[in-house]
Amino acid sequence: MIIELAKLFFEVLNTFLVFVSTLTVIVTAILGYNAWKKEFSGKRKIELAEEVLALFYEARNAIRTIRGRVSYSNEGSTESHLNEPPAVQVFYERYEKRQEVFNKLSSKRYQFKARMGTEKPFEELKKIMDDMWIAARTLIRISEYYGNNDEKVRDEKRKSELFILSSSTDDPITTRMDKVISDIEEICRPIILGKK
């Protein structure tokens, strides 16, 4: 009887040890998976922050180039834009050459929002681009329907040109774009440097 109790005790003990060791393996696997998932997710977040920040820098440079006051002899001669004012022709051509950077940024917008919790810099960049397009269309409308004799028209033309041509003083686009860059750096830099 004592021997049978001892055998039963050792069987129960052995079953318990197998259970504990199986449980240990399962817990270790779960913890390992969670650690891997966290590391992988963190790496993807860093890569996204780096890519988006670089694209915003490219967008800033593209906007500077698009709005540059100096144009070259081969600019503004595309047939599809010949009926537009020269400044608008150059603006459209330069934008078309650099459109890819804006498309890439746009494609990252919702992924960025999902990972970082905000899309404000994207919204601000879109507002800047919208204002530039509105200014270009305004210049077309002015050139088509109004003469340059009216002071009000000349004033509207000057205001619109501020949005599609860079200015050394009181440049609304440069000021706003600097703020967008500052905002996106504030979000991305801590992630890239591992501080978030």
Buried (B, 14 or more C-beta within 10 A) or exposed (E): EEEEEEEEEEEEEEEEEEEEEEEEEEEEEEEEEEEEEEEEEEEEBBEBBEBBBEBBBBBBEBBEEBBBEEBEEEBBEBEEBEEBBBBBBBBBBBBEEBEEBBEBBBEBBEEBBEBBEEBEBBEBBBEBBEBBBEBBEBBBEBBEEBEEEEEEBBEBBEEBBBBBBBBEEEBBBBEBBEEBBEBBBEBBEEBBEEEB
